Amino acid sequence: MPLSHSELAEFLSQQDPYASLPQATRADLAARMIQRELPAGARVYTFGDRLDGLFIVVSGGIEVRDAHGEQVSLLGPRNSFGERGLARDGLAATTADTTEPTHLLVLPPDAWHALLAAEPAVRRFFDRARPRRSEGADLATSRVAEIMAPAPHVVPPDTPAQEAARRMRAAGISSLCVTEGDRLAGIVTLRDLSGKVLAEGLPGDTPIRTVMTPHPITLEPAALGSDVLHTMMEHGIGHVPICDDARLVGMVTQTDLTRYRASTAADLVGEVAHAPDAEAMARITARIPLLLRQLVGAGTRHEVTTRLVTDVADAATRRLISLAEAELGSPPVPYLWLACGSQGRQEQTGVSDQDNCLVIDDAATEDDMRWFAALAQRVCDGLDRCGYVYCPGDMMASNPRWRQRQSKWRSDFMGWIATPSPEARMLASVMFDLRPIGGDRTLFESLQAETLEAASRNSIFVSHMIANSLTHTPPLGLVRGLALIRSGEHKNTLDLKHSGVVPVTDLARVYALRGRIEPVNTRARLTAARATGTVSDRGGRDLIDAYDVIAEARLAHQVRRIRHGEAPDNYLAPAELSDFDRAHLRDAFVVVKGMQSAVGHGRGMLG
């Protein structure tokens, strides 16, 4: 039975975002609503139809399916739908049918758009994209490109030391970059001139190439300002050249950082980098939950927060490697320690186990391999003591399977690509998230390029990776659109890891494979996929927005637990959220489900 005007106004007063509107506005809104009563099994609209407006369920139920007929939501009373298409081009982005006799309200498109324009609360409610948070003017969130000196002073390698000193004095600087063309060859500092030239009594015409530091540590313009401070504190240096593809583009010194000063994350990195043993490191890493609370509380973007948290794990890993080498002696052959999983993607939160592997030079003998077994055990044990618990799947360098010579890794990778069994797909997923942490990076560079090229050209392997990416699905389809865990310790919660961020991570990995995209960070992969056309501009934008909503909800949940003195986890009870946040989270899951469906039906480029 249709509702009266007063009943309509009363109905709107009991749900967001209309409850916050003035009574007169709600009354006007009620007057513009069109009422429909439909039987079970009736079509409300079909994908691609011109929408009649925004739909609100008064009673009954609605099944929403994507373009391929896969269910993405079951909606009940007080839920609205159709806003996604209205916000774009007015065409339906899904298909909707009734599941039982249903009473709907329809707000015509012009009235809906006018309401958005006039009422900020309504506009915020229906805007799925979270506003990008300001990076702020602090070191932790500033880009290197914003703080570097863009035109560093340079000299050629044959410059006399005395001439270099004169140039530094005249410019009031403490270092010079040594270049060959526009390529960085080295760096020379006042300390080099005093300690290597003056103290040793070398002549003033000594070429700079003999006293410079060759191949210095560098960063890219897109790095965070905190990367500079972490690098300085970990390696005991005061100057970091900034290079874009080996081309010198800037310089950051300690003087450049005086207005920023150390963030809490930088303090942790500095302390970890100089800790005497794993026990001391454990006391430092125990402060990570506090760091997470401070970062989230300050409104730091989720991808910056997880990057800073991961920086601490990276520093701990490198320090443990250094301590192990001091105990075992110099490594017998070159090697590279790599992180995979969330550390590899620079996406660690307050809950992280360890995932790592070792690539060892082919010259290693069996005795050498025993040395690396001892190294791996010490580092993995140390990480566990620091709170990065042993991987449940034993995917660690302490396992011989994940500690191999370079040629064995190459044959394994190529074998996984050639014969993509279920296990191979899982292992290959790990392979694409590897990131060097410490050691000889050249052991991985060619390996990464070769396997990415081979994998992207193998259509069968790509198909298997797509299938693998669909094993984790968003929690949609039950009451009010959210499917909760039904039993066990985490009953009636959402798993924001495996059902939240992991589906997006898996999609991003498929896009990276298709587009031969090298970054391993999920958001960076999505951004690159959108920029290169691997995914459509509209689909990429929606998926990035959805990922932001899910990732921020996950971090906010962990911080709420930390504030209550509980260990952070990934299991969110929807009751923790406001109707507003719950609606946004559900919409984010709908977007992810739709993009999974597009990739599963061979439309990943068009999603």
C-alpha positions as a Python dict, from the first residue, in 0.01 Angstrom:
ca = {
    (1, 'M'): (0, 0, 0),
    (2, 'P'): (143, 342, -94),
    (3, 'L'): (267, 562, 189),
    (4, 'S'): (108, 897, 259),
    (5, 'H'): (315, 1214, 229),
    (6, 'S'): (362, 1232, 606),
    (7, 'E'): (453, 861, 623),
    (8, 'L'): (712, 912, 350),
    (9, 'A'): (867, 1203, 539),
    (10, 'E'): (872, 994, 857),
    (11, 'F'): (1038, 703, 671),
    (12, 'L'): (1312, 933, 541),
    (13, 'S'): (1370, 1077, 888),
    (14, 'Q'): (1477, 732, 1012),
    (15, 'Q'): (1764, 667, 772),
    (16, 'D'): (2088, 823, 653),
    (17, 'P'): (2158, 1058, 491),
    (18, 'Y'): (1809, 1206, 503),
    (19, 'A'): (1777, 1205, 882),
    (20, 'S'): (2019, 1498, 905),
    (21, 'L'): (1820, 1714, 662),
    (22, 'P'): (1588, 1995, 780),
    (23, 'Q'): (1228, 1885, 818),
    (24, 'A'): (1116, 2112, 535),
    (25, 'T'): (1374, 1961, 299),
    (26, 'R'): (1259, 1610, 385),
    (27, 'A'): (899, 1710, 324),
    (28, 'D'): (990, 1851, -18),
    (29, 'L'): (1188, 1535, -94),
    (30, 'A'): (891, 1316, 0),
    (31, 'A'): (672, 1514, -240),
    (32, 'R'): (906, 1433, -528),
    (33, 'M'): (929, 1060, -457),
    (34, 'I'): (758, 817, -695),
    (35, 'Q'): (626, 497, -538),
    (36, 'R'): (633, 156, -706),
    (37, 'E'): (501, -178, -589),
    (38, 'L'): (646, -475, -774),
    (39, 'P'): (582, -852, -749),
    (40, 'A'): (856, -1106, -683),
    (41, 'G'): (1084, -1168, -981),
    (42, 'A'): (1018, -830, -1143),
    (43, 'R'): (1294, -649, -1332),
    (44, 'V'): (1366, -302, -1189),
    (45, 'Y'): (1629, -217, -1452),
    (46, 'T'): (1882, -390, -1677),
    (47, 'F'): (2252, -313, -1714),
    (48, 'G'): (2289, -20, -1952),
    (49, 'D'): (1930, 108, -1914),
    (50, 'R'): (1864, 477, -1861),
    (51, 'L'): (1789, 495, -1488),
    (52, 'D'): (1457, 635, -1364),
    (53, 'G'): (1633, 770, -1055),
    (54, 'L'): (1764, 667, -717),
    (55, 'F'): (1580, 365, -574),
    (56, 'I'): (1510, 313, -202),
    (57, 'V'): (1367, -11, -63),
    (58, 'V'): (1072, 43, 172),
    (59, 'S'): (989, -326, 204),
    (60, 'G'): (1078, -647, 22),
    (61, 'G'): (1411, -741, -132),
    (62, 'I'): (1634, -666, -431),
    (63, 'E'): (1900, -880, -597),
    (64, 'V'): (2172, -677, -771),
    (65, 'R'): (2384, -849, -1036),
    (66, 'D'): (2677, -727, -1243),
    (67, 'A'): (2703, -712, -1622),
    (68, 'H'): (2778, -1084, -1635),
    (69, 'G'): (2486, -1193, -1421),
    (70, 'E'): (2685, -1256, -1105),
    (71, 'Q'): (2523, -1153, -779),
    (72, 'V'): (2688, -864, -598),
    (73, 'S'): (2424, -770, -340),
    (74, 'L'): (2099, -869, -175),
    (75, 'L'): (1929, -556, -44),
    (76, 'G'): (1652, -515, 208),
    (77, 'P'): (1448, -227, 355),
    (78, 'R'): (1621, 113, 388),
    (79, 'N'): (1888, 26, 130),
    (80, 'S'): (1926, 245, -178),
    (81, 'F'): (2064, 147, -518),
    (82, 'G'): (2124, 294, -861),
    (83, 'E'): (2347, 578, -736),
    (84, 'R'): (2658, 443, -908),
    (85, 'G'): (2507, 481, -1255),
    (86, 'L'): (2342, 813, -1171),
    (87, 'A'): (2675, 958, -1059),
    (88, 'R'): (2832, 870, -1395),
    (89, 'D'): (2628, 890, -1713),
    (90, 'G'): (2279, 804, -1588),
    (91, 'L'): (2303, 448, -1720),
    (92, 'A'): (2262, 144, -1497),
    (93, 'A'): (2594, -13, -1392),
    (94, 'T'): (2417, -330, -1269),
    (95, 'T'): (2093, -526, -1314),
    (96, 'A'): (1831, -528, -1035),
    (97, 'D'): (1537, -766, -976),
    (98, 'T'): (1296, -812, -690),
    (99, 'T'): (1330, -1128, -479),
    (100, 'E'): (986, -1090, -318),
    (101, 'P'): (697, -843, -336),
    (102, 'T'): (873, -508, -302),
    (103, 'H'): (775, -149, -233),
    (104, 'L'): (1021, 104, -383),
    (105, 'L'): (1067, 479, -372),
    (106, 'V'): (1218, 646, -678),
    (107, 'L'): (1379, 991, -661),
    (108, 'P'): (1405, 1124, -1021),
    (109, 'P'): (1756, 1202, -1151),
    (110, 'D'): (1715, 1580, -1157),
    (111, 'A'): (1589, 1580, -798),
    (112, 'W'): (1877, 1356, -687),
    (113, 'H'): (2143, 1574, -850),
    (114, 'A'): (1981, 1888, -706),
    (115, 'L'): (1985, 1730, -360),
    (116, 'L'): (2355, 1646, -395),
    (117, 'A'): (2435, 2001, -499),
    (118, 'A'): (2239, 2156, -212),
    (119, 'E'): (2320, 1922, 76),
    (120, 'P'): (2687, 1843, 163),
    (121, 'A'): (2583, 1559, 397),
    (122, 'V'): (2400, 1383, 114),
    (123, 'R'): (2687, 1448, -124),
    (124, 'R'): (2937, 1294, 118),
    (125, 'F'): (2711, 993, 173),
    (126, 'F'): (2689, 905, -194),
    (127, 'D'): (3048, 991, -284),
    (128, 'R'): (3227, 656, -272),
    (129, 'A'): (3568, 813, -330),
    (130, 'R'): (3737, 902, -4),
    (131, 'P'): (3898, 1247, -23),
    (132, 'R'): (4272, 1217, -66),
    (133, 'R'): (4426, 1320, 259),
    (134, 'S'): (4679, 1596, 258),
    (135, 'E'): (5036, 1483, 280),
    (136, 'G'): (5109, 1769, 515),
    (137, 'A'): (5439, 1950, 555),
    (138, 'D'): (5621, 1680, 746),
    (139, 'L'): (5896, 1445, 650),
    (140, 'A'): (5688, 1130, 678),
    (141, 'T'): (5451, 1228, 397),
    (142, 'S'): (5643, 1468, 174),
    (143, 'R'): (5773, 1355, -162),
    (144, 'V'): (6146, 1381, -222),
    (145, 'A'): (6076, 1590, -532),
    (146, 'E'): (5927, 1856, -304),
    (147, 'I'): (6223, 1888, -67),
    (148, 'M'): (6531, 1820, -282),
    (149, 'A'): (6761, 2085, -427),
    (150, 'P'): (6671, 2047, -796),
    (151, 'A'): (7004, 2167, -941),
    (152, 'P'): (7288, 2012, -739),
    (153, 'H'): (7643, 2136, -792),
    (154, 'V'): (7840, 1895, -1009),
    (155, 'V'): (8200, 1846, -1121),
    (156, 'P'): (8370, 1600, -1359),
    (157, 'P'): (8583, 1316, -1215),
    (158, 'D'): (8915, 1480, -1309),
    (159, 'T'): (8846, 1798, -1107),
    (160, 'P'): (9138, 1875, -871),
    (161, 'A'): (9055, 1837, -501),
    (162, 'Q'): (9156, 2197, -428),
    (163, 'E'): (8924, 2327, -699),
    (164, 'A'): (8639, 2118, -554),
    (165, 'A'): (8702, 2269, -210),
    (166, 'R'): (8692, 2620, -355),
    (167, 'R'): (8363, 2551, -528),
    (168, 'M'): (8205, 2419, -208),
    (169, 'R'): (8324, 2725, -14),
    (170, 'A'): (8195, 2965, -277),
    (171, 'A'): (7853, 2799, -292),
    (172, 'G'): (7828, 2743, 86),
    (173, 'I'): (7765, 2371, 40),
    (174, 'S'): (7912, 2057, 195),
    (175, 'S'): (7918, 1823, -106),
    (176, 'L'): (7957, 1799, -480),
    (177, 'C'): (7815, 1537, -714),
    (178, 'V'): (8066, 1385, -954),
    (179, 'T'): (7908, 1322, -1292),
    (180, 'E'): (7991, 1183, -1632),
    (181, 'G'): (7744, 1352, -1863),
    (182, 'D'): (7415, 1354, -1672),
    (183, 'R'): (7497, 1025, -1498),
    (184, 'L'): (7603, 1016, -1134),
    (185, 'A'): (7949, 865, -1086),
    (186, 'G'): (8009, 953, -722),
    (187, 'I'): (7989, 1212, -445),
    (188, 'V'): (8259, 1406, -259),
    (189, 'T'): (8200, 1581, 74),
    (190, 'L'): (8394, 1815, 299),
    (191, 'R'): (8462, 1513, 519),
    (192, 'D'): (8624, 1339, 221),
    (193, 'L'): (8847, 1640, 153),
    (194, 'S'): (8956, 1675, 515),
    (195, 'G'): (8991, 1303, 590),
    (196, 'K'): (9129, 1176, 261),
    (197, 'V'): (9320, 1473, 115),
    (198, 'L'): (9423, 1709, 394),
    (199, 'A'): (9482, 1446, 664),
    (200, 'E'): (9682, 1227, 424),
    (201, 'G'): (9885, 1515, 284),
    (202, 'L'): (9774, 1456, -74),
    (203, 'P'): (9852, 1731, -328),
    (204, 'G'): (9583, 1982, -418),
    (205, 'D'): (9570, 1858, -776),
    (206, 'T'): (9462, 1509, -670),
    (207, 'P'): (9168, 1413, -899),
    (208, 'I'): (8834, 1395, -722),
    (209, 'R'): (8777, 1044, -861),
    (210, 'T'): (9042, 911, -621),
    (211, 'V'): (8871, 1042, -306),
    (212, 'M'): (8500, 1043, -400),
    (213, 'T'): (8250, 782, -284),
    (214, 'P'): (8167, 592, -604),
    (215, 'H'): (7815, 470, -677),
    (216, 'P'): (7659, 632, -368),
    (217, 'I'): (7322, 537, -225),
    (218, 'T'): (7049, 722, -416),
    (219, 'L'): (6671, 763, -409),
    (220, 'E'): (6410, 846, -672),
    (221, 'P'): (6206, 1169, -688),
    (222, 'A'): (5889, 971, -611),
    (223, 'A'): (6032, 840, -282),
    (224, 'L'): (5897, 971, 47),
    (225, 'G'): (6087, 1230, 245),
    (226, 'S'): (6103, 976, 526),
    (227, 'D'): (6301, 748, 295),
    (228, 'V'): (6576, 1010, 298),
    (229, 'L'): (6590, 1025, 675),
    (230, 'H'): (6572, 649, 713),
    (231, 'T'): (6857, 607, 464),
    (232, 'M'): (7070, 868, 639),
    (233, 'M'): (7013, 720, 983),
    (234, 'E'): (7066, 360, 876),
    (235, 'H'): (7384, 422, 673),
    (236, 'G'): (7533, 712, 868),
    (237, 'I'): (7540, 956, 576),
    (238, 'G'): (7433, 1318, 542),
    (239, 'H'): (7384, 1355, 166),
    (240, 'V'): (7150, 1159, -63),
    (241, 'P'): (7160, 1222, -440),
    (242, 'I'): (6826, 1193, -617),
    (243, 'C'): (6832, 1008, -950),
    (244, 'D'): (6568, 935, -1210),
    (245, 'D'): (6676, 624, -1404),
    (246, 'A'): (7043, 686, -1309),
    (247, 'R'): (7017, 1051, -1421),
    (248, 'L'): (7103, 1299, -1144),
    (249, 'V'): (6809, 1532, -1080),
    (250, 'G'): (6857, 1659, -723),
    (251, 'M'): (7018, 1637, -381),
    (252, 'V'): (6884, 1618, -27),
    (253, 'T'): (7109, 1695, 271),
    (254, 'Q'): (7057, 1707, 644),
    (255, 'T'): (7021, 2084, 611),
    (256, 'D'): (6725, 2031, 378),
    (257, 'L'): (6557, 1825, 649),
    (258, 'T'): (6592, 2066, 941),
    (259, 'R'): (6236, 2196, 899),
    (260, 'Y'): (6095, 1846, 902),
    (261, 'R'): (6281, 1664, 1178),
    (262, 'A'): (6241, 1300, 1253),
    (263, 'S'): (5904, 1133, 1256),
    (264, 'T'): (5828, 852, 1495),
    (265, 'A'): (5883, 602, 1213),
    (266, 'A'): (6228, 747, 1146),
    (267, 'D'): (6317, 718, 1513),
    (268, 'L'): (6225, 348, 1508),
    (269, 'V'): (6427, 289, 1192),
    (270, 'G'): (6728, 465, 1340),
    (271, 'E'): (6711, 272, 1666),
    (272, 'V'): (6663, -62, 1490),
    (273, 'A'): (6952, 6, 1253),
    (274, 'H'): (7190, 35, 1548),
    (275, 'A'): (7042, -222, 1786),
    (276, 'P'): (7305, -457, 1932),
    (277, 'D'): (7093, -772, 1907),
    (278, 'A'): (6747, -914, 1835),
    (279, 'E'): (6635, -868, 2196),
    (280, 'A'): (6699, -494, 2176),
    (281, 'M'): (6525, -480, 1839),
    (282, 'A'): (6220, -656, 1982),
    (283, 'R'): (6180, -381, 2242),
    (284, 'I'): (6186, -125, 1960),
    (285, 'T'): (5946, -305, 1725),
    (286, 'A'): (5705, -349, 2016),
    (287, 'R'): (5627, 21, 1964),
    (288, 'I'): (5487, -39, 1615),
    (289, 'P'): (5123, -52, 1738),
    (290, 'L'): (5177, 294, 1892),
    (291, 'L'): (5329, 414, 1564),
    (292, 'L'): (5025, 280, 1376),
    (293, 'R'): (4791, 455, 1616),
    (294, 'Q'): (4976, 786, 1574),
    (295, 'L'): (4986, 766, 1195),
    (296, 'V'): (4620, 676, 1153),
    (297, 'G'): (4518, 926, 1419),
    (298, 'A'): (4703, 1198, 1228),
    (299, 'G'): (4504, 1120, 915),
    (300, 'T'): (4799, 974, 724),
    (301, 'R'): (4694, 803, 403),
    (302, 'H'): (4682, 425, 425),
    (303, 'E'): (4950, 363, 160),
    (304, 'V'): (5188, 599, 342),
    (305, 'T'): (5111, 442, 680),
    (306, 'T'): (5182, 89, 560),
    (307, 'R'): (5496, 208, 381),
    (308, 'L'): (5634, 360, 702),
    (309, 'V'): (5547, 52, 905),
    (310, 'T'): (5720, -165, 643),
    (311, 'D'): (6031, 57, 661),
    (312, 'V'): (6081, -61, 1018),
    (313, 'A'): (6065, -426, 909),
    (314, 'D'): (6313, -357, 629),
    (315, 'A'): (6557, -194, 871),
    (316, 'A'): (6518, -483, 1117),
    (317, 'T'): (6587, -735, 841),
    (318, 'R'): (6900, -555, 725),
    (319, 'R'): (7027, -519, 1081),
    (320, 'L'): (6973, -889, 1151),
    (321, 'I'): (7160, -974, 831),
    (322, 'S'): (7447, -752, 941),
    (323, 'L'): (7457, -911, 1288),
    (324, 'A'): (7452, -1259, 1135),
    (325, 'E'): (7739, -1174, 901),
    (326, 'A'): (7939, -1036, 1194),
    (327, 'E'): (7894, -1370, 1369),
    (328, 'L'): (7941, -1601, 1070),
    (329, 'G'): (8203, -1407, 877),
    (330, 'S'): (8191, -1254, 531),
    (331, 'P'): (7953, -1421, 285),
    (332, 'P'): (8138, -1671, 64),
    (333, 'V'): (7958, -1556, -255),
    (334, 'P'): (7717, -1274, -344),
    (335, 'Y'): (7355, -1316, -237),
    (336, 'L'): (7029, -1121, -211),
    (337, 'W'): (6766, -1128, 63),
    (338, 'L'): (6416, -1055, -69),
    (339, 'A'): (6085, -997, 103),
    (340, 'C'): (5753, -1114, -39),
    (341, 'G'): (5396, -1090, 86),
    (342, 'S'): (5293, -767, 256),
    (343, 'Q'): (5653, -668, 331),
    (344, 'G'): (5744, -715, -35),
    (345, 'R'): (5451, -494, -137),
    (346, 'Q'): (5531, -240, 140),
    (347, 'E'): (5183, -294, 285),
    (348, 'Q'): (5248, -414, 639),
    (349, 'T'): (4997, -322, 908),
    (350, 'G'): (4982, -401, 1278),
    (351, 'V'): (4946, -773, 1194),
    (352, 'S'): (5230, -920, 988),
    (353, 'D'): (5411, -1250, 964),
    (354, 'Q'): (5736, -1289, 769),
    (355, 'D'): (5769, -1403, 408),
    (356, 'N'): (6118, -1401, 256),
    (357, 'C'): (6368, -1584, 39),
    (358, 'L'): (6736, -1594, -55),
    (359, 'V'): (6884, -1582, -405),
    (360, 'I'): (7244, -1707, -399),
    (361, 'D'): (7514, -1676, -664),
    (362, 'D'): (7557, -1990, -875),
    (363, 'A'): (7921, -2016, -766),
    (364, 'A'): (7811, -2129, -419),
    (365, 'T'): (7946, -2470, -309),
    (366, 'E'): (7765, -2706, -75),
    (367, 'D'): (7975, -2570, 213),
    (368, 'D'): (7871, -2221, 109),
    (369, 'M'): (7505, -2327, 111),
    (370, 'R'): (7546, -2438, 472),
    (371, 'W'): (7674, -2088, 553),
    (372, 'F'): (7359, -1939, 400),
    (373, 'A'): (7142, -2186, 591),
    (374, 'A'): (7292, -2054, 913),
    (375, 'L'): (7242, -1694, 798),
    (376, 'A'): (6878, -1755, 709),
    (377, 'Q'): (6803, -1927, 1038),
    (378, 'R'): (6950, -1642, 1241),
    (379, 'V'): (6761, -1376, 1048),
    (380, 'C'): (6426, -1560, 1051),
    (381, 'D'): (6460, -1636, 1422),
    (382, 'G'): (6542, -1271, 1486),
    (383, 'L'): (6242, -1150, 1289),
    (384, 'D'): (6017, -1384, 1484),
    (385, 'R'): (6154, -1243, 1808),
    (386, 'C'): (6081, -892, 1678),
    (387, 'G'): (5713, -980, 1627),
    (388, 'Y'): (5726, -1083, 1260),
    (389, 'V'): (5614, -1435, 1336),
    (390, 'Y'): (5718, -1739, 1135),
    (391, 'C'): (5518, -1781, 814),
    (392, 'P'): (5246, -2047, 871),
    (393, 'G'): (5323, -2184, 524),
    (394, 'D'): (5699, -2194, 594),
    (395, 'M'): (5761, -1951, 308),
    (396, 'M'): (6090, -1828, 457),
    (397, 'A'): (6457, -1833, 370),
    (398, 'S'): (6513, -2078, 657),
    (399, 'N'): (6332, -2335, 440),
    (400, 'P'): (6573, -2478, 176),
    (401, 'R'): (6302, -2445, -87),
    (402, 'W'): (6315, -2066, -45),
    (403, 'R'): (6697, -2051, -24),
    (404, 'Q'): (6843, -2143, -361),
    (405, 'R'): (7102, -2058, -623),
    (406, 'Q'): (7000, -1810, -890),
    (407, 'S'): (6988, -2075, -1167),
    (408, 'K'): (6752, -2291, -958),
    (409, 'W'): (6522, -1995, -900),
    (410, 'R'): (6524, -1926, -1272),
    (411, 'S'): (6433, -2284, -1360),
    (412, 'D'): (6164, -2291, -1090),
    (413, 'F'): (6007, -1969, -1212),
    (414, 'M'): (6006, -2084, -1572),
    (415, 'G'): (5865, -2420, -1466),
    (416, 'W'): (5580, -2260, -1275),
    (417, 'I'): (5498, -2052, -1581),
    (418, 'A'): (5517, -2346, -1822),
    (419, 'T'): (5310, -2580, -1602),
    (420, 'P'): (5069, -2365, -1398),
    (421, 'S'): (4938, -2620, -1147),
    (422, 'P'): (4743, -2490, -844),
    (423, 'E'): (5062, -2494, -637),
    (424, 'A'): (5256, -2326, -916),
    (425, 'R'): (4997, -2048, -937),
    (426, 'M'): (5034, -1986, -566),
    (427, 'L'): (5413, -1984, -587),
    (428, 'A'): (5407, -1759, -893),
    (429, 'S'): (5187, -1512, -703),
    (430, 'V'): (5458, -1489, -443),
    (431, 'M'): (5722, -1447, -712),
    (432, 'F'): (5554, -1136, -850),
    (433, 'D'): (5559, -966, -508),
    (434, 'L'): (5933, -1002, -441),
    (435, 'R'): (6131, -693, -337),
    (436, 'P'): (6508, -679, -264),
    (437, 'I'): (6596, -593, 96),
    (438, 'G'): (6970, -651, 134),
    (439, 'G'): (7256, -783, -77),
    (440, 'D'): (7344, -787, -448),
    (441, 'R'): (7037, -661, -638),
    (442, 'T'): (7177, -767, -974),
    (443, 'L'): (7096, -1127, -880),
    (444, 'F'): (6726, -1041, -912),
    (445, 'E'): (6704, -768, -1176),
    (446, 'S'): (6749, -992, -1481),
    (447, 'L'): (6550, -1270, -1317),
    (448, 'Q'): (6254, -1041, -1259),
    (449, 'A'): (6259, -902, -1613),
    (450, 'E'): (6287, -1247, -1773),
    (451, 'T'): (6006, -1405, -1573),
    (452, 'L'): (5770, -1110, -1614),
    (453, 'E'): (5827, -1118, -1989),
    (454, 'A'): (5780, -1497, -2012),
    (455, 'A'): (5471, -1496, -1791),
    (456, 'S'): (5297, -1213, -1978),
    (457, 'R'): (5345, -1397, -2311),
    (458, 'N'): (5202, -1726, -2184),
    (459, 'S'): (4825, -1698, -2229),
    (460, 'I'): (4758, -2024, -2041),
    (461, 'F'): (4957, -1904, -1743),
    (462, 'V'): (4779, -1568, -1750),
    (463, 'S'): (4444, -1749, -1752),
    (464, 'H'): (4547, -1956, -1452),
    (465, 'M'): (4662, -1644, -1268),
    (466, 'I'): (4325, -1484, -1340),
    (467, 'A'): (4151, -1791, -1198),
    (468, 'N'): (4378, -1772, -894),
    (469, 'S'): (4284, -1405, -845),
    (470, 'L'): (3916, -1501, -812),
    (471, 'T'): (3960, -1745, -521),
    (472, 'H'): (3910, -1465, -267),
    (473, 'T'): (3580, -1282, -309),
    (474, 'P'): (3432, -978, -136),
    (475, 'P'): (3182, -1055, 144),
    (476, 'L'): (2863, -976, -46),
    (477, 'G'): (2529, -1144, -93),
    (478, 'L'): (2358, -1181, 244),
    (479, 'V'): (2151, -958, 469),
    (480, 'R'): (2190, -590, 376),
    (481, 'G'): (2463, -680, 128),
    (482, 'L'): (2735, -802, 370),
    (483, 'A'): (2818, -1168, 420),
    (484, 'L'): (2961, -1230, 768),
    (485, 'I'): (3169, -1519, 893),
    (486, 'R'): (2908, -1769, 1019),
    (487, 'S'): (3096, -1967, 1281),
    (488, 'G'): (3411, -2000, 1483),
    (489, 'E'): (3618, -1751, 1678),
    (490, 'H'): (3540, -1466, 1439),
    (491, 'K'): (3169, -1529, 1392),
    (492, 'N'): (2963, -1232, 1269),
    (493, 'T'): (3265, -1035, 1145),
    (494, 'L'): (3416, -943, 810),
    (495, 'D'): (3768, -1060, 724),
    (496, 'L'): (3912, -735, 590),
    (497, 'K'): (4231, -909, 481),
    (498, 'H'): (4127, -1218, 284),
    (499, 'S'): (3786, -1085, 179),
    (500, 'G'): (3887, -719, 166),
    (501, 'V'): (4235, -616, 53),
    (502, 'V'): (4348, -954, -88),
    (503, 'P'): (4094, -956, -376),
    (504, 'V'): (4224, -614, -483),
    (505, 'T'): (4587, -723, -439),
    (506, 'D'): (4518, -1025, -660),
    (507, 'L'): (4354, -811, -929),
    (508, 'A'): (4644, -565, -922),
    (509, 'R'): (4887, -855, -968),
    (510, 'V'): (4697, -971, -1279),
    (511, 'Y'): (4703, -617, -1422),
    (512, 'A'): (5078, -600, -1350),
    (513, 'L'): (5128, -928, -1534),
    (514, 'R'): (4924, -819, -1834),
    (515, 'G'): (5083, -477, -1853),
    (516, 'R'): (5436, -592, -1757),
    (517, 'I'): (5425, -345, -1469),
    (518, 'E'): (5727, -370, -1238),
    (519, 'P'): (5610, -207, -910),
    (520, 'V'): (5487, -458, -651),
    (521, 'N'): (5287, -219, -431),
    (522, 'T'): (4913, -272, -490),
    (523, 'R'): (4812, 93, -522),
    (524, 'A'): (5113, 169, -742),
    (525, 'R'): (5014, -123, -966),
    (526, 'L'): (4656, 2, -995),
    (527, 'T'): (4773, 354, -1074),
    (528, 'A'): (5014, 226, -1339),
    (529, 'A'): (4751, -7, -1488),
    (530, 'R'): (4513, 284, -1525),
    (531, 'A'): (4784, 509, -1674),
    (532, 'T'): (4891, 248, -1930),
    (533, 'G'): (4540, 144, -2031),
    (534, 'T'): (4579, -206, -1889),
    (535, 'V'): (4252, -132, -1710),
    (536, 'S'): (4001, 128, -1823),
    (537, 'D'): (4025, 476, -1677),
    (538, 'R'): (3679, 448, -1520),
    (539, 'G'): (3733, 96, -1386),
    (540, 'G'): (4078, 182, -1254),
    (541, 'R'): (3951, 494, -1078),
    (542, 'D'): (3666, 304, -914),
    (543, 'L'): (3894, 22, -803),
    (544, 'I'): (4150, 260, -652),
    (545, 'D'): (3871, 438, -464),
    (546, 'A'): (3733, 104, -343),
    (547, 'Y'): (4077, -12, -231),
    (548, 'D'): (4126, 311, -36),
    (549, 'V'): (3796, 261, 147),
    (550, 'I'): (3872, -102, 236),
    (551, 'A'): (4234, -42, 338),
    (552, 'E'): (4144, 256, 554),
    (553, 'A'): (3863, 62, 722),
    (554, 'R'): (4111, -215, 801),
    (555, 'L'): (4365, 22, 959),
    (556, 'A'): (4095, 210, 1150),
    (557, 'H'): (3970, -121, 1293),
    (558, 'Q'): (4320, -220, 1402),
    (559, 'V'): (4373, 116, 1572),
    (560, 'R'): (4041, 85, 1756),
    (561, 'R'): (4163, -245, 1902),
    (562, 'I'): (4499, -92, 1995),
    (563, 'R'): (4322, 193, 2175),
    (564, 'H'): (4130, -64, 2378),
    (565, 'G'): (4447, -248, 2473),
    (566, 'E'): (4379, -538, 2234),
    (567, 'A'): (4605, -691, 1973),
    (568, 'P'): (4523, -565, 1623),
    (569, 'D'): (4354, -809, 1386),
    (570, 'N'): (4164, -807, 1055),
    (571, 'Y'): (3815, -907, 1175),
    (572, 'L'): (3567, -621, 1169),
    (573, 'A'): (3220, -641, 1322),
    (574, 'P'): (2992, -421, 1106),
    (575, 'A'): (2840, -283, 1427),
    (576, 'E'): (3168, -91, 1473),
    (577, 'L'): (3075, 120, 1171),
    (578, 'S'): (2823, 395, 1123),
    (579, 'D'): (2555, 345, 858),
    (580, 'F'): (2753, 587, 643),
    (581, 'D'): (3079, 390, 664),
    (582, 'R'): (2901, 57, 631),
    (583, 'A'): (2732, 177, 310),
    (584, 'H'): (3064, 295, 168),
    (585, 'L'): (3233, -32, 256),
    (586, 'R'): (2955, -232, 90),
    (587, 'D'): (2981, -14, -221),
    (588, 'A'): (3357, -72, -228),
    (589, 'F'): (3301, -448, -218),
    (590, 'V'): (3051, -416, -503),
    (591, 'V'): (3314, -241, -717),
    (592, 'V'): (3572, -510, -643),
    (593, 'K'): (3322, -784, -724),
    (594, 'G'): (3242, -615, -1054),
    (595, 'M'): (3609, -585, -1149),
    (596, 'Q'): (3665, -951, -1061),
    (597, 'S'): (3374, -1041, -1285),
    (598, 'A'): (3520, -830, -1570),
    (599, 'V'): (3859, -996, -1544),
    (600, 'G'): (3702, -1340, -1517),
    (601, 'H'): (3505, -1285, -1836),
    (602, 'G'): (3807, -1160, -2028),
    (603, 'R'): (3718, -793, -1996),
    (604, 'G'): (4002, -686, -1765),
    (605, 'M'): (4110, -423, -2017),
    (606, 'L'): (3759, -281, -2027),
    (607, 'G'): (3654, -309, -1662),
}
